[in-house]
Amino acid sequence: MREIVLDTETTGFEFNNGDRIVEIGCVELMNHVPTGRTYQVYVNPEREMSEGARNVTGLTDEFLADKPLFAAVADDFLAFIGDAPFVIHNAAFDIGFLNAELARLGREGFPMERATDTVLIARRKFPGAPASLDALCKRFDVDLSKRGKHGALLDCELLAAVYLELVGGRQQGFSLTRSSLARAGAREREIRPPRPHEPTAEEAAAHAAMIGEIKNALWTAD
């Protein structure tokens, strides 16, 4: 099963008020496990970053000025994700921004049903507990040392590790095959042929003689 962990960084929090995407990050999963294939791109939003967004992402207007417009990267982005379902932390935010960008190009947006929202999973599994990405990383001992600022690709990599834990942990798909045992240095058990259990004629005769010496044996009563 192919899935795409997806995250965006934006100029602000309201796509309805004209805020735009400035970065897209994606991590490909197969059976919930990262394959090593990723997609990341910075985007010129054609507007200024809000102060809050600058503080969170570290991205400046000067840095984004020479980056491609969303229209220029849309085809590559859509080709990478294909028809795979998304894994997103707070899916309504990212899907809303992506659909707003696609609408500007006259393209069809993504249905919310395409996304698995890890915030909702976390709230169901740990009611009342914090469900932020930072909080979940700490819960599952996922290394946060590189997360000085928010970045779409780094956040995808962190979310991929959290998602694996949320859906069953690192034992998902784990099997003790001969090859895995060998790689782990385990000693394979020697397979011996089955032992015969049917008595020989001599053994049957000796058993009958022994039974004959027992008076009033219950198993010989009529």
N, C-alpha and C positions, 0 to 999 in steps of 0.2 A: 504494500500500500504506500503510494507516494503522497507526501504532504509537504506544504511549504510554510515554514515559520516566517512570519512577515512583520516588519515594523517600519514606521515612518517617523521622521522628525519634521517639524512644521514651523512656520513663522509665528504661530500663536495657537489658540485653542478653538477658534470658531471658523470652520470652513464656510458657514453661511454668511459670515461678515467679510469674506475675501481672503482669509488666511490661506496659505499655500504650502505645499510639500517642498522641503529642501533636501531631504535624503530618503532613500528607500533601501532597505536591507532585506535579504531573503536567505534562508538556509533550507536546503533540501533534506527531507527525511524519507527513509524507506523503512517501513515497519517501526516507526517512531524513533529511529536512530539516524543521526546525521550521516550523510554520504560523503561529505567533504566538498560538495558543489554548493557554491554561494553566488549571490548577486548583490552588488552594492553600487549605488550611483548617487552623486550629489546633483541637485537641481537648482537652477536659477529661478527663484520664485517671482521675479519681476515686481517685488515689493520689499520693503525693509523688514528685517527681523525685529520682533518685539524685544524689549529688554529682558523679559522673562525667558524667552526662547534662547536668546544669546547666552544668558547665564547657565541655562540647563545644558545646552549642546556645545557651547564654545564656538559656534559658527558665527561668522561675521558677514556683513553685507559685502565687504571687500573680497572675502574668500569666495563667496557665491557668485560674484559678478560675472566671471568668465565661464561658469558651468553651463551645461546645455539646458535648454528649456524642457519641460515635461513632454512636449510634443515630439521632441527629438529622441527621447529615450523610451517612449511608450511601447513601440514595437518590440524592442529588445526585452523589456520588462515582461510584456505579455507572453513572449515566446518562452522565457525562462519558467514562468509559473505554469504555463499550459492550462490544463483543466483540473489541476490538483486542488484539493481542499486546503484552506488556510488554517494555521494555528496562530492566534493573535491574542495578545494581552490587552484587554479592553477593545474588543473588535469593533464596536460602534464608532470609535474615534478614527481608526485607520481606514475602515471601509468607507466612512463618510468622506474623508479627505480624498481617497482614491477615486470614488465615484464623482466627486466634484471636479477633479482634474479630467477624468474621462468625459464627463458631460461637456466640458469646454471644447473638447475635440469632436463632439457629436458621436461619441462611442457609448456603447452599453456598459452600465456599471455592474458591480458584483452584488448578488443577493446576500443578505446577512446569513442565510442558511448555509452558505459555503464555508463559513468560518466556525472553527471551534474556539470558544472564548475561554482562555485559561483563568481569567478572573472568576468567571461563574463556576468553573470546576473547583477552584480553590475555596470559594465561599461555601460550596456544598460539602466539601470534605472537611473544612476547618471552620465551622460557623463561629462568627464572632472574632476570629483572628484576623490580623492584617493580611491583605491579599495583594499588596504591591509586589513588583518584581523583586525589589531588594529584600523584602520580608520573606518571600518564598525561597530566594537563594540562601538566605541565612538558615531557614528551616531545614533545607536539604543539603546544607554544607557545600553549596556551589560557590566557587571562588569568585569574589567580587573585587579583587585587588586591582583589576584593570579598569574598573568603571568609575573613573574620576568624573567624566562627563558622559551624558547620554549620547550614544551613537547607534544608528539603526542596526548595523551589522553585528556589533558587539551585543546589543540587547537581544538580537535574534539567537545568537549563540548561547547566551545565558538562559533564554526562554526555552530553547531546545532541551537543555539539561533539566530544567524545572518540569517541563512537560513530560519527559520520560518518567520522572518520579511520580507525577500526578496520575499517570495512567498505569502505574504498577511497578515502578522502580527499575533498577538496572538489571533485574533478573528477567525482564521481558524477553521471551524467545530463547532463554538460556536452556541448553540441553547438554547432557554429558555424553557426547558421542565419543567414539574411539579416538578420533583425531584430536578433540578438545582435551581428552584425558592425557593423550600423549604430549600435547603442547604444555600441559600443566605439570608434567613430570610424574603423573600418577602411574602406578604399576597396574597393568592389565591383569585381570584374573584369568588363570588358565582354565580353559573349557575342557572338562573331562567327559568321556562317554557315559551314558546312563548305566547304573548298576542293575543287573537282573535281580528281580525280587521273587520270582516264582521258585518254590522249593524243588530240589531234585527228588527223584524217586526214593533215594535212601533217606533223605531228610523227612519226607512225608511218612515213610514207614516207621522211623524212629519216633516221630511225634505221635502217631497212632498207638504205638506200644506204650508210650508214657501215659497217654490218656486212659488206656485200658487198665492201668494200675490204680486209677483214682476211683473210689467207690462213690456211687450215686452222683456222678458228675452232672451238673445241671444242663450243660450243653449237649449231653447225650440222651437226655430224657425224651420220651416220645410225647 
